């Protein structure tokens, strides 16, 4: 075995099977038929008319806007209730993106979807705040402006 070169031993092994690319057309894996183009495809976005989605979002907003803000406010802590409008805005943005993907066809349960998105956006807000280690500081309690500036500089320096 010592006389046989390593290249000869390696060439006698069968080749490893090749993994197919997910969208590769092979006889055993036909391409899916009748699928929609990807929404970020430029040909799709250039030809897409979003008037149906705009009209549907307008109808949904008129009907469910107070419910979305109430749901967001209930999902927030009492001291964070002033963020309810921001959370509701994020839920409406998510609804707009979904309506664009659905090409304005509509939702089966718009009230359920919007309420779920408002709750999930509130949870995401707290999750992001925990990850970023935000610290709420009220600088109006300091009487000396220099003390507030020094504390702010220390906080910025610690974060950088």
Backbone as CSV, one residue per row, in Angstrom:
resi,resn,N_x,N_y,N_z,CA_x,CA_y,CA_z,C_x,C_y,C_z
1,UNK,0.821,-1.173,0.000,0.000,0.000,0.000,0.868,1.240,0.000
2,UNK,2.086,1.154,0.488,2.990,2.301,0.551,3.430,2.712,-0.847
3,UNK,3.473,1.752,-1.847,3.943,2.094,-3.190,2.870,2.820,-4.003
4,UNK,1.578,2.669,-3.657,0.498,3.232,-4.460,0.350,4.714,-4.107
5,UNK,0.386,5.565,-5.141,0.227,7.002,-4.866,-1.171,7.305,-4.324
6,UNK,-1.246,8.342,-3.547,-2.496,8.750,-2.911,-3.537,9.153,-3.953
7,UNK,-3.124,9.729,-5.072,-4.065,10.160,-6.110,-4.786,8.959,-6.715
8,UNK,-4.125,7.812,-6.832,-4.745,6.627,-7.394,-5.796,6.083,-6.421
9,UNK,-5.504,6.104,-5.129,-6.461,5.622,-4.143,-7.698,6.509,-4.138
10,UNK,-7.506,7.817,-4.196,-8.628,8.752,-4.167,-9.493,8.613,-5.421
11,UNK,-8.883,8.264,-6.565,-9.662,8.181,-7.798,-10.477,6.898,-7.879
12,UNK,-10.175,5.890,-7.065,-10.943,4.649,-7.118,-12.228,4.732,-6.299
13,UNK,-12.353,5.740,-5.470,-13.570,5.905,-4.681,-14.682,6.455,-5.574
14,UNK,-15.927,6.063,-5.300,-17.025,6.643,-6.088,-17.201,8.119,-5.709
15,UNK,-17.631,8.926,-6.654,-17.792,10.348,-6.347,-18.946,10.559,-5.355
16,UNK,-18.831,11.606,-4.584,-19.885,11.934,-3.630,-21.120,12.407,-4.391
17,UNK,-22.298,12.094,-3.889,-23.496,12.573,-4.575,-23.586,14.094,-4.490
18,UNK,-24.057,14.681,-5.563,-24.172,16.137,-5.631,-25.564,16.543,-5.169
19,UNK,-25.614,17.496,-4.228,-26.906,17.977,-3.753,-27.499,18.907,-4.793
20,UNK,-28.773,18.742,-5.137,-29.363,19.623,-6.146,-29.594,21.025,-5.584
21,UNK,-29.471,21.996,-6.435,-29.796,23.362,-6.071,-31.316,23.408,-5.908
22,UNK,-31.837,24.162,-4.919,-33.279,24.094,-4.637,-34.186,24.349,-5.834
23,UNK,-33.829,25.256,-6.716,-34.700,25.555,-7.852,-34.154,24.984,-9.161
24,UNK,-33.326,23.983,-9.046,-32.730,23.381,-10.229,-33.745,22.454,-10.905
25,UNK,-33.808,22.529,-12.227,-34.732,21.675,-12.978,-34.016,20.376,-13.331
26,UNK,-34.489,19.295,-12.764,-33.954,17.982,-13.079,-35.148,17.075,-13.355
27,UNK,-34.919,15.948,-14.015,-36.056,15.062,-14.295,-36.768,14.585,-13.033
28,UNK,-36.018,14.383,-11.960,-36.671,13.905,-10.740,-37.216,15.049,-9.891
29,UNK,-36.842,16.299,-10.202,-37.343,17.457,-9.467,-37.852,18.497,-10.463
30,UNK,-39.063,18.365,-10.934,-39.556,19.346,-11.900,-39.769,20.704,-11.233
31,UNK,-39.701,21.730,-12.037,-39.913,23.080,-11.530,-41.387,23.253,-11.160
32,UNK,-41.676,23.973,-10.072,-43.075,24.170,-9.709,-43.791,24.998,-10.762
33,UNK,-45.018,24.654,-11.012,-45.788,25.348,-12.044,-46.801,26.270,-11.402
34,UNK,-47.072,27.379,-12.054,-48.124,28.279,-11.625,-47.797,29.121,-10.411
35,UNK,-46.535,29.238,-10.030,-46.173,30.042,-8.876,-46.108,31.523,-9.206
36,UNK,-46.255,32.344,-8.179,-46.132,33.785,-8.363,-44.661,34.176,-8.396
37,UNK,-44.324,35.246,-9.096,-42.930,35.702,-9.059,-42.596,36.278,-7.690
38,UNK,-41.340,36.314,-7.366,-40.902,36.850,-6.088,-41.226,38.337,-6.037
39,UNK,-41.736,38.859,-4.893,-42.147,40.257,-4.852,-41.007,41.245,-5.036
40,UNK,-39.772,40.846,-4.777,-38.656,41.770,-4.961,-38.085,41.726,-6.371
41,UNK,-38.670,40.898,-7.216,-38.245,40.831,-8.603,-38.613,42.156,-9.280
42,UNK,-37.659,42.788,-9.948,-37.908,44.115,-10.511,-38.961,44.071,-11.604
43,UNK,-39.014,43.009,-12.388,-40.037,42.913,-13.422,-41.423,42.859,-12.788
44,UNK,-41.530,42.197,-11.641,-42.806,42.100,-10.941,-43.216,43.464,-10.380
45,UNK,-42.287,44.158,-9.728,-42.643,45.428,-9.102,-42.887,46.522,-10.131
46,UNK,-42.244,46.454,-11.289,-42.476,47.461,-12.311,-43.874,47.330,-12.902
47,UNK,-44.377,46.120,-13.026,-45.663,45.897,-13.663,-46.815,45.849,-12.655
48,UNK,-46.520,45.798,-11.378,-47.551,45.598,-10.365,-48.300,46.900,-10.099
49,UNK,-49.612,46.826,-10.155,-50.463,47.958,-9.851,-51.008,47.760,-8.445
50,UNK,-50.692,48.678,-7.532,-51.079,48.486,-6.143,-52.338,49.256,-5.753
51,UNK,-53.150,49.649,-6.720,-54.353,50.404,-6.384,-55.344,49.561,-5.586
52,UNK,-55.464,48.285,-5.891,-56.381,47.424,-5.137,-55.924,47.302,-3.684
53,UNK,-54.614,47.171,-3.475,-54.087,47.072,-2.119,-54.284,48.388,-1.370
54,UNK,-54.098,49.505,-2.059,-54.313,50.811,-1.426,-55.764,50.993,-0.994
55,UNK,-56.684,50.624,-1.877,-58.102,50.773,-1.551,-58.493,49.872,-0.385
56,UNK,-57.994,48.646,-0.386,-58.318,47.726,0.693,-57.722,48.208,2.020
57,UNK,-56.496,48.713,1.986,-55.884,49.230,3.206,-56.659,50.434,3.727
58,UNK,-57.146,51.288,2.832,-57.935,52.443,3.241,-59.225,51.995,3.940
59,UNK,-59.902,51.004,3.371,-61.130,50.485,3.980,-60.827,49.856,5.342
60,UNK,-59.756,49.063,5.406,-59.390,48.429,6.671,-59.031,49.468,7.724
61,UNK,-58.307,50.512,7.318,-57.892,51.532,8.281,-59.104,52.264,8.840
62,UNK,-60.031,52.616,7.979,-61.238,53.316,8.445,-62.040,52.448,9.427
63,UNK,-62.054,51.164,9.206,-62.869,50.276,10.022,-62.172,49.831,11.301
64,UNK,-60.859,49.577,11.248,-60.176,48.925,12.368,-59.117,49.775,13.068
65,UNK,-58.919,51.016,12.702,-57.853,51.825,13.314,-58.005,51.961,14.832
66,UNK,-59.190,52.286,15.348,-59.291,52.380,16.822,-59.023,51.048,17.521
67,UNK,-59.459,49.940,16.928,-59.238,48.631,17.526,-57.743,48.301,17.585
68,UNK,-56.996,48.667,16.553,-55.562,48.373,16.527,-54.843,49.173,17.610
69,UNK,-55.199,50.445,17.782,-54.560,51.263,18.818,-54.919,50.726,20.211
70,UNK,-56.175,50.346,20.431,-56.573,49.786,21.723,-55.830,48.487,22.023
71,UNK,-55.692,47.636,21.015,-54.992,46.365,21.213,-53.524,46.606,21.526
72,UNK,-52.916,47.558,20.825,-51.510,47.887,21.093,-51.362,48.454,22.499
73,UNK,-52.295,49.308,22.925,-52.211,49.896,24.263,-52.374,48.832,25.350
74,UNK,-53.251,47.854,25.126,-53.418,46.787,26.112,-52.193,45.885,26.190
75,UNK,-51.460,45.756,25.093,-50.283,44.886,25.086,-49.063,45.559,25.705
76,UNK,-49.113,46.878,25.873,-47.978,47.613,26.435,-48.116,47.741,27.949
77,UNK,-46.989,47.993,28.607,-47.026,48.281,30.036,-47.685,49.632,30.259
78,UNK,-48.188,49.854,31.466,-48.930,51.080,31.746,-48.081,52.320,31.498
79,UNK,-46.817,52.276,31.873,-45.951,53.449,31.705,-45.547,53.675,30.243
80,UNK,-45.813,52.716,29.385,-45.464,52.841,27.962,-46.681,53.056,27.073
81,UNK,-47.814,53.432,27.639,-49.038,53.581,26.849,-48.914,54.646,25.761
82,UNK,-47.996,55.600,25.926,-47.831,56.628,24.894,-47.208,56.067,23.621
83,UNK,-46.705,54.856,23.656,-46.132,54.220,22.465,-47.173,53.474,21.630
84,UNK,-48.420,53.496,22.048,-49.455,52.715,21.363,-49.608,53.145,19.906
85,UNK,-49.529,54.441,19.638,-49.654,54.904,18.246,-48.492,54.405,17.383
86,UNK,-47.282,54.390,17.944,-46.126,53.889,17.188,-46.255,52.396,16.901
87,UNK,-46.713,51.651,17.893,-46.888,50.213,17.713,-47.984,49.943,16.677
88,UNK,-49.067,50.713,16.749,-50.154,50.553,15.771,-49.668,50.891,14.368
89,UNK,-48.826,51.904,14.258,-48.290,52.268,12.943,-47.466,51.128,12.359
90,UNK,-46.671,50.460,13.180,-45.893,49.324,12.704,-46.807,48.179,12.272
91,UNK,-47.902,47.971,12.991,-48.861,46.925,12.603,-49.497,47.261,11.254
92,UNK,-49.814,48.520,11.020,-50.380,48.914,9.723,-49.358,48.771,8.605
93,UNK,-48.102,49.034,8.907,-47.052,48.834,7.901,-46.937,47.359,7.525
94,UNK,-47.015,46.479,8.518,-46.994,45.039,8.246,-48.206,44.613,7.421
95,UNK,-49.355,45.216,7.711,-50.563,44.906,6.928,-50.394,45.365,5.481
96,UNK,-49.777,46.520,5.275,-49.544,47.025,3.909,-48.642,46.077,3.127
97,UNK,-47.579,45.609,3.767,-46.658,44.687,3.090,-47.385,43.393,2.730
98,UNK,-48.207,42.892,3.633,-48.947,41.664,3.350,-49.929,41.872,2.201
99,UNK,-50.618,43.007,2.193,-51.563,43.271,1.101,-50.854,43.402,-0.233
100,UNK,-49.645,43.944,-0.230,-48.876,43.993,-1.479,-48.512,42.591,-1.950
101,UNK,-48.138,41.728,-1.008,-47.792,40.361,-1.383,-49.010,39.592,-1.881
102,UNK,-50.173,39.900,-1.312,-51.404,39.231,-1.740,-52.013,39.883,-2.975
103,UNK,-51.353,40.923,-3.472,-51.834,41.677,-4.635,-53.223,42.259,-4.395
104,UNK,-53.470,42.704,-3.183,-54.721,43.364,-2.856,-55.924,42.456,-2.776
105,UNK,-55.711,41.161,-2.642,-56.837,40.217,-2.633,-57.604,40.228,-1.315
106,UNK,-57.029,40.663,-0.247,-57.747,40.725,1.015,-57.357,39.611,1.966
107,UNK,-57.843,39.737,3.184,-57.522,38.800,4.252,-58.789,38.059,4.674
108,UNK,-58.619,36.837,5.157,-59.778,36.084,5.639,-60.334,36.697,6.911
109,UNK,-59.464,37.068,7.816,-59.890,37.654,9.089,-59.046,38.902,9.357
110,UNK,-59.423,40.045,8.802,-58.592,41.230,8.968,-58.500,41.695,10.422
111,UNK,-59.589,41.596,11.186,-59.540,42.027,12.584,-58.573,41.155,13.386
112,UNK,-58.620,39.862,13.175,-57.703,38.962,13.871,-56.259,39.201,13.484
113,UNK,-56.019,39.404,12.187,-54.651,39.655,11.738,-54.118,40.952,12.328
114,UNK,-54.905,42.021,12.279,-54.439,43.311,12.771,-54.218,43.283,14.283
115,UNK,-55.093,42.618,15.023,-54.910,42.511,16.469,-53.661,41.695,16.794
116,UNK,-53.466,40.614,16.072,-52.273,39.786,16.296,-51.011,40.575,15.982
117,UNK,-51.003,41.338,14.885,-49.824,42.117,14.516,-49.548,43.201,15.550
118,UNK,-50.601,43.831,16.099,-50.394,44.862,17.117,-49.765,44.262,18.376
119,UNK,-50.260,43.091,18.790,-49.664,42.438,19.965,-48.224,42.017,19.693
120,UNK,-47.967,41.444,18.515,-46.609,40.995,18.197,-45.646,42.173,18.068
121,UNK,-46.116,43.299,17.553,-45.254,44.488,17.455,-44.903,45.012,18.847
122,UNK,-45.847,44.948,19.799,-45.555,45.355,21.170,-44.513,44.422,21.797
123,UNK,-44.676,43.138,21.580,-43.697,42.176,22.108,-42.331,42.411,21.466
124,UNK,-42.304,42.657,20.166,-41.044,42.921,19.477,-40.383,44.192,20.002
125,UNK,-41.187,45.182,20.357,-40.632,46.416,20.921,-39.883,46.120,22.212
126,UNK,-40.504,45.356,23.103,-39.847,45.033,24.369,-38.644,44.122,24.158
127,UNK,-38.742,43.209,23.214,-37.623,42.322,22.924,-36.421,43.124,22.416
128,UNK,-36.677,44.064,21.528,-35.606,44.894,20.989,-35.020,45.789,22.073
129,UNK,-35.872,46.330,22.937,-35.376,47.178,24.021,-34.501,46.379,24.982
130,UNK,-34.853,45.127,25.231,-34.046,44.305,26.122,-32.704,43.982,25.486
131,UNK,-32.703,43.742,24.186,-31.460,43.407,23.502,-30.541,44.620,23.463
132,UNK,-31.109,45.776,23.213,-30.283,46.978,23.116,-29.913,47.546,24.479
133,UNK,-30.481,47.001,25.542,-30.211,47.465,26.902,-30.483,48.966,27.042
134,UNK,-31.674,49.355,26.592,-32.034,50.757,26.704,-32.249,51.119,28.168
135,UNK,-31.877,52.325,28.492,-32.063,52.797,29.853,-32.860,54.093,29.792
136,UNK,-34.012,54.103,30.421,-34.838,55.307,30.439,-34.311,56.248,31.507
137,UNK,-33.967,57.452,31.115,-33.428,58.442,32.033,-34.210,59.738,31.870
138,UNK,-34.656,60.288,32.970,-35.375,61.547,32.946,-34.392,62.650,33.317
139,UNK,-33.947,63.409,32.345,-32.954,64.441,32.587,-33.571,65.720,33.138
140,UNK,-34.894,65.784,33.213,-35.517,66.986,33.773,-35.419,67.018,35.290
141,UNK,-35.107,65.886,35.917,-34.992,65.861,37.375,-33.698,66.501,37.857
142,UNK,-32.715,66.658,37.002,-31.459,67.278,37.392,-31.624,68.796,37.382
143,UNK,-31.103,69.437,38.426,-31.214,70.891,38.495,-30.087,71.561,37.746
144,UNK,-28.956,70.945,37.683,-27.797,71.542,37.032,-27.680,70.965,35.619
145,UNK,-27.641,71.836,34.620,-27.539,71.373,33.235,-26.224,70.658,32.968
146,UNK,-25.163,71.086,33.625,-23.863,70.440,33.411,-23.869,69.009,33.908
147,UNK,-24.571,68.754,35.014,-24.664,67.391,35.535,-25.390,66.483,34.547
148,UNK,-26.452,66.996,33.923,-27.197,66.210,32.939,-26.341,65.929,31.711
149,UNK,-25.569,66.913,31.260,-24.706,66.718,30.095,-23.609,65.716,30.413
150,UNK,-23.041,65.792,31.631,-21.998,64.830,32.007,-22.551,63.405,32.048
151,UNK,-23.744,63.241,32.610,-24.347,61.892,32.669,-24.654,61.368,31.275
152,UNK,-25.153,62.229,30.414,-25.438,61.831,29.037,-24.146,61.436,28.316
153,UNK,-23.082,62.183,28.523,-21.798,61.853,27.889,-21.278,60.508,28.382
154,UNK,-21.448,60.216,29.682,-21.014,58.917,30.192,-21.830,57.768,29.590
155,UNK,-23.154,58.000,29.455,-23.995,56.949,28.868,-23.629,56.705,27.410
156,UNK,-23.391,57.751,26.671,-23.005,57.599,25.264,-21.649,56.934,25.155
157,UNK,-20.728,57.322,26.026,-19.399,56.715,26.013,-19.433,55.243,26.369
158,UNK,-20.316,54.865,27.298,-20.425,53.455,27.685,-21.060,52.632,26.578
159,UNK,-21.960,53.241,25.823,-22.630,52.503,24.739,-21.719,52.354,23.526
160,UNK,-20.805,53.276,23.351,-19.923,53.224,22.161,-18.795,52.324,22.375
